[in-house]
Amino acid sequence: MKFLESLVAKMYITLIHSTKGFLVYAELRKNFKVIKRYEAQSITELEMLAKVVKKLERESSISYIALLETQAEQGFLPTCQAIEGVDLSSVEKVCVDQKWGFYISKDVLHDRQKSLKKVGLDFIFSPFTMMHQFHGESLQNDDGLAVLITPTLVLCSVYKEGVVIFAKETLMQEELLLVDPQVIVQKYVEVLQKSVQSFYDTKIDDAMFIEKVFIADGVGFESSFENQLEEELFVEVTKQSIDLSHELCILSEMELT
Amino acid sequence: MRQSFIEPRKKKVIGSELKWLLVSMGVLFVLMVLASVLLNSVIANKEARINTILLKEKRLKEVQTEHLEEIERFKVLKKLREDISTNNRLKKENVKNFFDLVPDEVVLKSAKLRGTTLRLTGMTLSKRIYNKTFQRSLNSLFTHSTTHFKKIEGGYAFRNISVMGEK
């Protein structure tokens, strides 16, 4: 069956929470190569979402549907080992490099699968995975703050010696609906400032001072955002645009290997 | 390393439509094979029957030829029998006629006809009467006729050879 599957081009359909519903995107892929891209669509109603997904599913005999979960809160685990006094039976845990991890409530997962039952889900990825996929390599030998910005969430993680030692996620429901772009930028800068402050407040590593910020921008900010951030936080900012939907397709394909 | 919170659902490489198509093709293939086997069997039976009929026809022709040959042989035999019968009748008549030619003065002791040669022995009272009567008859009937006489008491013994050759 695996052999047969390897011969077939698979359809990867991705769902990303947007401010008013979901952003649906799909790629037909085979052996880590994109055969065809399908234009992203913003859909607000679940009925319509199910209809669009079913239509995309008909493009291939095998299709996988992945969701980037950016609306439910997820926790950060500084270790992959069992933590004394902490019961993790009610959460679903994912480990990264056997060094650190993250988790989500099983109830939340159940609710999400239930609400998207008509659509059907094969993967639910955490922004932590997305962030590590994007920044992981560059932060193996470079300490700093890694940031992932999606339309509904900002995830900040502090990397030290290739391992996340602190993480904070902030849900952004209405900020992108603001009319004035400058105000939007200011809101996001404030979120990052608060995250950095939280890191310092936790005193996880007193000796560490954040000098570099690596931003994966999934929203599409202009360079004024970088400039403002550098001025406010006194840090060196490296901002790269991230195609969240495309990255989600890659994650889905990697998950099958 | 697993990164998704959930496991993917099980996938079927072959969709239901394709599955039905393959099953239909399979059934069609089986039906075609069965039909082919059935047709081959029917054809084989027909061929066997045709071969049997051809064999019978050949045998009948052989019997017919044998019968025709037998009929031909019977025809030849019949003709031969008729020829022999005719010859015998003619010979009988000739012999009868021949003996009618023998005059009273000539007494035949033996007469042997072998092929076209007649050998006669006998006796006569007078050579003159023999030559004037019986020898003349022989000369008219045969191509060559020669008589040798020997004087005996009371007459002459004679020995005649007459040959009926082609003229």
Boltz contact constraints between the chains, C-beta under 6 A:
constraints:
  - contact:
      token1: [A, 4]
      token2: [B, 13]
      max_distance: 6.0
  - contact:
      token1: [A, 5]
      token2: [B, 13]
      max_distance: 6.0
  - contact:
      token1: [A, 61]
      token2: [B, 15]
      max_distance: 6.0
  - contact:
      token1: [A, 62]
      token2: [B, 11]
      max_distance: 6.0
  - contact:
      token1: [A, 64]
      token2: [B, 8]
      max_distance: 6.0
  - contact:
      token1: [A, 92]
      token2: [B, 5]
      max_distance: 6.0
  - contact:
      token1: [A, 94]
      token2: [B, 3]
      max_distance: 6.0
  - contact:
      token1: [A, 104]
      token2: [B, 5]
      max_distance: 6.0
  - contact:
      token1: [A, 109]
      token2: [B, 5]
      max_distance: 6.0
  - contact:
      token1: [A, 122]
      token2: [B, 8]
      max_distance: 6.0
  - contact:
      token1: [A, 122]
      token2: [B, 9]
      max_distance: 6.0
  - contact:
      token1: [A, 123]
      token2: [B, 4]
      max_distance: 6.0
  - contact:
      token1: [A, 124]
      token2: [B, 4]
      max_distance: 6.0
  - contact:
      token1: [A, 124]
      token2: [B, 5]
      max_distance: 6.0
  - contact:
      token1: [A, 124]
      token2: [B, 6]
      max_distance: 6.0
  - contact:
      token1: [A, 125]
      token2: [B, 4]
      max_distance: 6.0
  - contact:
      token1: [A, 129]
      token2: [B, 3]
      max_distance: 6.0
  - contact:
      token1: [A, 255]
      token2: [B, 3]
      max_distance: 6.0
  - contact:
      token1: [A, 255]
      token2: [B, 4]
      max_distance: 6.0
